[in-house]
Amino acid sequence: MSTLTAMPVDSGAAPVAATRDNEKKGRLYSLDALRGFDMFWIMGGGSIFQTIANVTGSPFWEGVAVQLEHPAWNGFHFYDLIFPLFLFMAGVSTPYSVGREIEKGKSRSQLLLRVIKRGLILVLLGIIYNNGLQIQPVSQIRFGSVLGRIGLAYMFANIIYLYTKERAQMIWFAAILVVYWLLLKFTAAPGFPAGDLTMEGNFASYLDRCILPGKLYLGIHDPEGFTSTFPAISTAMLGILTGNLLRNSTMAPVRKVGVMALTGVVFLVLAQIWNLDFPINKNLWTSSFVLQVGGISLLLLALFYYVIDIAGYRKWAFFFRVIGMNSILIYISGHFIDWGYTNNALFKWLGQLMGDPFGAVAMAVSLVFVKWLFLYFMYKQKVFLKV
């Protein structure tokens, strides 16, 4: 299963002269930093701003807090970006990992087995994350999970990557989105009109109710259901195509930033247009949602890549890189570390010193700090959780 392994840690020297070499054979500092930025929000960063909103009652902070919650159904908030951004970055990593192994002479059949193994391990970890290790009836087990979707989407996207050229990968990306749109547009659950996209009436949720064992997260719908994993493959494919651009293209690094930024803007415009017929909806991972989060992901990576890997401003990003290099570890850590207990043991005095109401804010900040210190210790020991 997963292993803790020692890996080399980049020294942090300015990358300006070595950008092309890093693109070809090394880890992208910007990718680790962006992954850490992404994970920051679910390891407690979001709670900090929600706590500020609660204690101040400020309309501004309440507006920020709303963005750190998922919409009930249709629509888009910032918090909807976190999951697909992580999946997108998993795709970006593929040319640096699987692609490099191909160049070293590994056969595609060997890499296929490794990809399938990784995908299934993530599915298993997702089931454990949802349900723990206790024995219980199958009817009480939730099989859909965040890690499971990452595992399946990563696996199928990497299989496409292994056996197709870049042009075909682009076709796969677009075809999956179009097929999923047509599937939901011309079908529905029994008793509902074709194209019904309500939670009860959409065909994806209905299909999950028919084929998924165990329980669904919302009873009649699971936001990480099997059917809506299909378009998530396109999210991972977009990451792979972006990784191809960064690692294999001969164009200048600054031009790569321009391509990512322009493509991101185009995707955002197309997402708004498609939203008129196929609403942006994370629960269903609609095709318009894929374009929306894909556009933002491209813009964020373009920004991080330019500032960190091209301009060489790395020091500010170290905080996020420490998180990003052990992202899965911090995600599952709550199942074997009582972070609340640890935080109270170390910093309860700080909350008491601050007093009401801002003591709660201090404790929310210290919780993130405690988790970061744990990750920093792992980073200094060069120990990272790999799947």
N, C-alpha and C positions, 0 to 999 in steps of 0.2 A: 504494500500500500504506500502511503506517503512516507517520505523519509526526511530526516533532518540531515543536511549535508553541508560540508564546508565549501564555500565558494570564494573566489578572489573578489576583493572589494576594491573598486576603483579609487585611486588616490585623490581624485577631485581636482587635478590640475586642469588649467584652462584648456579647452578642447579645440581652439580655433584652428591650429595647424593640422590637427589630427582628425578633423571631422569626417573626412572621406574614409579613413581607415576604420574609425569607430563604426561608421555605417556598414562597412563591409564585414567586419569580423567581431566587433565588440558589442557590449550592452549599450543601449542608448540611455544616457543619464536622464534625458528628458522623459523617456517612457517610464522609467522607474519613479520619477518625481510626479508625473501625472497620475500614475497608478496610486501613489501615496496620497495625492490630493483627493482622488476619488474615494479612497477608503477612509480618509479623515472624517468624512461626513457621517459614516455609519459606525465609526468607533467612538463617537461621542461629540463630534464637531457640531452636528445638527442639534443635539440636546443643549449645547451651550447657548445657541441663538434662540431656541424655543424657551429656555429658562429666562433669558433676558426679556423676552416678550411677556412672559408670565408675570415677572416681578415689576416691570415698568408700566405695562399697559399702554405703551406707546404704539400709535397706529403704524409707525414706520417698522418697528420691530415685529409687530403682529403680522405685517405684510411679509416680512422676511420669513417668519415662522410658517406662514401658509405655504411658502415655496418649499419648505422642508417636510411637507406631507404629500402623500399621493392624492390626486383627485379621486372622487368616488368611482367614476367611470371614464367618460370622455374628457379630453383636455390634457394639458401638460403643465407640470410644475418642475422646478429644478431637481427635486428629489427623484423624479422619474429617470433622470439621466444616469444615475450612479451605476445601476446594474448594466445597462447596455454599453456604457463607456468602458466598464471593466471587460466585457466580452469583446468589444472592439479592440482593446489593447492586447487581449490574448491573441487575436488575429494578427495584429501588427508584429507580435513576437515570432510568428511562425516562420517567416523567411530567415530570421536570425537563428532559429533552432533547427527546425526540420530542413530548411533550405541549406543550411551549413552542413548538415549531416549528409545530404545528397551530394554535395560538392566533395565531401571527404570519401565518397565511394560506397556509402551504405545503400543497400538495395531498397527499392520502394516497398517490397513485401516486409522487410524488417521494420521499416518505419511505420508501415500500416499497422502492424501488431502493436507497436509502441503507442501510436495515436489512439487505437481502440482501447488499450489498457488504461491510458490516462483518462479517457472519456468515461469509462465504466467506473474507475475509482472515484471520480468526482460525483457520479450518480450515487454510488454507495455512501460516500461521505455526506451527500445531501440528505439521504434517507436517515442516516444516523443523526445528523444535525437537527432534523425535524422531530425525530421520535425517540432519540436516546438509544440505549442498548438493551432496554427491558423487552422481554418477550410479551407480545400482545397479539390479539386477533388481527388478521390481515385487514379486516373491515375498519380497524381503528388506525391503520398506518397511512400517513400521507406520503405518497411516492413522489409527487411533484416538488421541486425545490430549486432554489437559486443555483446551487452548485450543480445540480443535475442538469439544468438547462445549459449552463456553461459547458459542462462535460459533453452533452450531446451535440450542441451547436458547434463547439470546438472540434469534436470528432468528425462530423460530417463535412465541415468546411475544410478541414485538413485532408480528408480523403479526396475532395475535389481538387485541392491544391497539389496533391501528390500525382494525380493522373491527368491533369489538364494544363494547358498553356494559359498565359495571362488573359488573352482575348476570350477564351472559353470561360475563365473565371468571372469575367465581367458579365458574360451572358448568363451564367448561373445566378449571379447576384440579382440581375434585373428580372430574370424569368421567375425566380422564386417569389418575388414581390408581386408580380402580375398574376401568377397562378393563385396565390393566396387571396388576393383581392377578388378575383373571379369566383373562387370557391365560396367566399363569404357573401358575395353579391348575389349569387344565383341559388343559394341554398339557405336553409334555416332549420331550426328544430321543428318537429312535428307540431302542427297547429299554429304556426307563425308564418307570416308572409315571407317570400324569398327576399333576402337582403336584410332581414331583421338583425340589428346589431345590439339589441338589449342583452343583459346578462342572461335572461331566461331563454331568449329566442335565437341567439346566434348559433351558427352551426358548429363552431370550434368548441364551445362549452358543451354543447349537446354531445358531440363526438367524444369528448373527455368523459362525460357521464356514462357513456356506453362502454368505453374500452379501458379506462384507467381503473385498476383495482384500488381497494382502500377508500379513503375519504378525500374529498376535495376541500381546499382551504376555506372556501365560502359555501360549502354545501352543494350548490349547483354550479359552481365555477371555481377554477383554480388559476390564479395569475401565472403560475409556472406549469400549466398543463402541457400535455403532450402535443396537441395540435398546434398551439401557438408557438411551439419550439421551432416549427418549420420556418417561419420568417426570421427567427433569430439566427438561423444559419447565414442569412444575408448580412446581418450585423457583423458576424465573425468574418465573412468573406470581404466585407468592406475594409476591415482591419488588415486582412492578408494583402489586399491590393495596395493599401497604404504602405505596408511593410515592404512590398516589392518596390514601390517608388523610392522609399528611403534607402533601402539597401542596395538595390540593383541598378537603379537609373544612373546614367552618366551625367545628367544635368547638374548644374551648380546647386549647392544646398539652398541658397536664397531662392532660387527658382522653384525648388521643391516646396518651399513654404508658400509661394504664390499659388502653385497648383492646388495644394491642400486647402488654402483659404478660399480660393475661387470656387472649387468644387463644393466646399462646405456651404458657401452662400447660395449656390445653385440648388443644392439639396434642400436648404431651408425654404427657398421659394417654391420648389416643387412640392414640398410637404404641405405648405399652406394651400396650394391648389388642390392637391389630392384630398386634403382634409374636408373639402366641400362635399365629396362623395363617399370617402372612406375615412371617418374621423380618426384623429390622432388619439390613440388609446393604448396605454401600456398593458392593461389587463389582457388585451387580445393581441398585443405586439403587432398592430396593424402596419401595413406597408407605409402609410404616411408617417407613422411613429418611427419606423426604421430610418426614413429619410430625415426626419426631424432630429433624432438623436445622433444620426450619422453626421449630419451637417455640423452640429455643435461639437461633436467629438473631433472632427477634422479641424475645426477652428481652434479648439483648445490645444490639440497636438501641434498644430502649426505655431501657435504662440509659444508653447513650452520649448519646442525644438529650436525656434529662432533665438529665444532669450538664453537658453541653457547651452545647447550644442553648437550654435553658430556664434552668438555674441560672447559666450563664455561666462555668463553670470550664473554661477553654480551655488554659491554659498547659501543664498536665501532658500534654495530648494532642498538642502540637506535634510531638513525636518521631514519633508514629504518623502524623500527617497528612502529614509529609514523605514517608514511605514510601507512603502511600495515594494520593497524587496522581501517582505514577509506578509504579504497581503492575506493569503489564505490562512496563515497561522493566527493573525489577529481576528479574522472573521470567525473562526471556530473556537477561539480561546475561551470564550465565555462558558463553554461546556466543561472546562476543567480548571478554570481559575475564577474565583469569586471576586470579581473586580470591585464590586461595591464594598465588600468587607475590607479588601486591601486598601481602598481609598479612604475609608473611614479610619482604619488603623493608622494611616500615615498623615492624613490631612483633616481629620474631623476638627482639630483645634483651629484650623484656618477658617472653616465655616462658622465656628462659634465666635472667633475674633471679628469676623466681618459682620456678624449679626444679621437679623432679618431686615429686608428681604434678600440682600445681596449675598448672604452666606450660601444660598442655593447656587448662585452663579459661580462662586468660588469653588464649590464642590464639583460642579460640572466641568470646570476648567481643570481642576486637579485630577479628575478621573481620566481625562485625555492624557494628561501629563504622566500619570502612573503607567498607563498602557504604553506610551511612547518610550518611557524609560526601560520597560521590559524589552521592547523591540530594539532599542539602542544597545542594550546588553547583548542581545542575539546578534546584532549587526557587528559589534566589536569582536565577538567570538567567531564571526564569519560562519554562522550557522543559520541556514534558511530552510523553510519547509518546502520541499519539492514534491510534486505529484507526477 
